Amino acid sequence: SSIGALWGVPYLNALGLPTGEGAHCVSFLWIGLGLGSVFMGWLSERLGSRRVPTLLCFVFCIMGSLVLIEARYCPVWLVAIALFLIGVSAGNQALSFAWLKDRCPPHLFTSFSGLNNMAAILGGAFSQLTLGIGLTQLKSLGYTGHEGLIHSYQLIFLMIPISSAVGFVIALFQLKQPEP
């Protein structure tokens, strides 16, 4: 959400894309989020598995974010696809509600859903803050000028594939599909 809500367009501007073109590319993230949430829910039901779509979301996020980090060397259409994949990967939030439904007692589902949603919103808020603080700190360390700004964004955006890789490993080894 940090890229879609605040940091995506300025990053793409720093790479030389005009604001309108950058906003057009970032809109693919939101389209991916909408379609990805529905698709991942459908895929989960079709496969009878929450785990496979969860892992797939993490893979899409890693792929998309690595392309985004190296966007200066990519055509605009590839950047739009990368942002779309990042959006699709956010379908994991929809899957988190399905995981809750499978695991918690029915009388607690509404409360846990509220906590789950709050965690997602707070995660977005803290990631905005973390990116901003990180960019400020890198500037104070000497990452200045146009190239320094681009490099700062790239370094800070590394938290996306790294956290997705951690999520992938946790999902791979810790998430167990509940018995039917």
Salt bridges, closest charged atoms under 4 A:
GLU45 OE2 - ARG50 NH1 3.06
ASP102 OD2 - ARG50 NE 2.74
ASP102 OD1 - LYS101 NZ 3.58
GLU147 OE2 - ARG72 NH2 2.87
